[in-house]
Amino acid sequence: MQAPILIGELELTEPITGIELPVREDGAAYQGVQLLVRAQHMPVGYVLVGPGGLGAEAIGRQVWDELAPAVNEKRSRAGLPALDALPADGIPVEQTMADEPADTPPMTVVVCTRNRPASVLVTLRGLAAMCYRSFDVVVVDNAPSSDATKDAVLREFGGDSRIRYVREPRPGLSCARNRGLAEAGADIVAFTDDDVRVDQWWLNGLARGFRAASDVACVTGLIATAELGNAAQLYFHLREGWGASCERRVFDLTEHRDESPLYPYSAGVFGVGANFSVSRAALRDVGGFNEALGAGTPSGGGEDLNMFLRIVLAGHRLVYEPSAVVSHVHRTDLAELTQQMRAYGSGCTAALFAIALADRRARRELPLKVMSGMARMLNLSSAVRHNPTLPSGLIKREVGGFIEGPWLYLKGRRNLRRLPELQG
């Protein structure tokens, strides 16, 4: 697999058409097209089509060869007969395949941002165009260095009563998210980042997740890749594997456990902070975001994993719902990617260390599981270690962050205690 790769979608209920690769400004030729395949906008799976197979017939044949079992499995669950082939005009629309939520509860969407006015506007435009019936948006500008984001948001969305701007002076993503929670008016609060593009049915998917089981406190969603324009973006895409699963999963401490021996401390199994929603009733049980974690703190991340773990360890259910889709724009700059991978490592162990300090059971279970997790992380890195077109040395940065995480969390706690002094 080699960049650049064009990103696209294919809806199975519509006629399949051929794809013509555009000409890039830098002159580099696309090495293929990665398609997110959907049926009635519900994700089915991914297909990577090479540059030699972009005709309509070839695409249809490859999609059916790779995804026929997944399509027929979803049809079977909906009480529909299996298909022998993919019709050229598309699969007929079936009411039982829609799985639309019976109710659409009001939601507040919190978008945290800092000094990225152009990027957050892209996210807000997608939110403003969503199909959901009742929602509002709180834009939390986190310790900005100027009024650029405020001016941009108010200039474009000042007349939209659904979108509200607030400034949070305390630095750190967890501080910003807790401010968003305080400002939210709905009982369900959804979070996304300023570097994503939201799907028009995103909130419908989150609502679907909350009715997938009883006592659901948190719903995460699928994070697709928005761009694969260079080697840095491809590295992150292969290393993190976001959005790989198109099947719903329920997680708890009883009958819905992951098979991994690391569970429930396995990083990434629950979802990612760029796409999740929480019940405020459950948050009253587990508390808000840990403000010693996250971007803007020494650990650089981990506030999302920490929250997911606290929800599950408190006895609630978490649902991964793939029909709640956002697309993430990965870092294109190698220096930024290097810093991000280090923060992913340190954020992971910082989040786990924070859990261990607060939970006796975690203190007993975590030491052995962390060692197993380190070995698992190195094994999963094979997808990037053996590709000569990708940047090297990033695994070492991630492992370095993994080792530093607990110390950085303690530093973050110390900074919180000194925050009034530092601000003064």
Secondary structure, DSSP 8 states (H G I E B T S, - for coil): --S-BEEEEEETTS----------TT------EEEEEEETTEEEEEEEE-TT--SHHHHHHHHHHHHHHHHHHHHHHTT----SS--TT-----HHHH---S----EEEEEEESS-HHHHHHHHHHHHT---SSEEEEEEEES-SSSHHHHHHHHHHTT-TTEEEEEE-S-SHHHHHHHHHHH--SSEEEEEETTEEE-TTHHHHHHHHHTSSSSEEEEEEEEEE--B-SHHHHHHHHHH-TT---S-EEE-SSSS--SSTTTTS-TTSS--TTEEEEEHHHHHHH-S--TTSSTTSTT---HHHHHHHHHHHTT-EEEEEEEEEEEE----SHHHHHHHHHHHHHHHHHHHHHHHHH-HHHHHHHHHHHHHHHHHHHHHTHHHHT-TTS-SSHHHHHHHHHHHHHHHHHHHHHHHHTHHHHH-
